[in-house]
Amino acid sequence: MLVSVPPNENCDPVVAAFGDVLAHARGLRSIVYLSTVGVYGDHRGAWVDEETPPRPDTPRGRERLAAEQAWQKLGARSGVAVAILRLAGIYGPGQNALVQIARGNARRVVKPGQVFNRIHVDDIAQAIDAAFTQQASGVFNVADDEPTPPGDPLALAAQLLGHDLPPEVTFEEAAPSMSPMALSFWQDCRRVRNDKLKRELGVNLLYPTYCEGLRALLAAP
């Protein structure tokens, strides 16, 4: 069973509604829960891995961590393998820097020292498939190899499309118009290691950085 339903402020809605049924479901062998690297909280740009204690500092991060724990408890109760996949910033067809540049609505927000990991949807699919195939248990970071400043993908996208790069906007100028979810991304800064994903699940990233990912998206029919 693949779970991508987001939690709410009170609980994980799937566990709340179906936990007892799932705990006794015949034939259920593996659960994969899609979470976020946001559960690590802010580390001021330092590296984190699956051994780093989560310390979420946003409501969204705390809700995700509680949901992770609810699924892990259900797995322990029912004897079902539960893999928690903590996803970095997702991009892919229809949602990427190329689209933003082409539409003319890209904002090159600058916050000194800020970096992000990203992950292409095809590599998320690889991770999900590997977790199910191996009936994996535990936490796995699903992130690319190279955390970089937020403006770097926009710069490459503008170059690939032959467009001008959008002017810089400071984070302080952009923050008032950001959604709560966007602000939660920008509040934290960390570099996420993906060694366990490769070592234990055997995932070889198709797009180890945004550079390969954006070039493949541009070349796609």
C-alpha positions, 0 to 999 in steps of 0.5 A: 500500500502506497500512502501519499495522503497528507496529515492534518493537524490532529492525526494521519487521516488514513490511520485514523479511518482505517488503522484497525482494518489495516492492522488485521488485513490479510495479504498486506505485506508492505506499506510505503509512506511518502513524507518530507525532509522537512521533518529534520528542521533547520540545520543551518546548511549542515548535512543530515541523514537518516540517523539525524534526530528529526526536530521539525520547527514548522507545523507541517513538519511536526504533522509529518513526523507524527504521521510517520510515527503512526505508520511505524506503530501500525507496522509494528502492531501488524507485522507489516514492513513500513518504509518511510520515504522522506522526499526533497523538493519534487519536480518533473513534467509540468512542474519545473524551472523550465515551465516557470521561465517559459511562463514568465512567472519565475521569481529568483528569490535570494536568501544568502546561504540557502540551499535545497535538495530536489528530486525528480518524480521518476526517481521517486517512482524508482524509490517506491518500486525498490521499497515494495520489491524489497519489503523495506522497513525504515526511513530513507531520504529520497533526494538528489546528490547536490543541494544548491541555491534556489536560483541555480535551476532557474539560471540553467532553465533560462540558459537552455531556453534562451531567455533572460534570467529573472531579476533577483528578489530578496527573500524579505521582499518575496516572503509576504506573498508566499504561501504558508507551505512555501514559507515552511520550505524557506524557513529551514536550510539543510543538505540531505544525504541519500547514501542509504537509498543507494546502499540499501535499496539499490537505487541509482538516480536517473537524475542525480542533479537538477542539471540532468533532470532539466535537460531531460525534461527539455528533450522530452517530446 
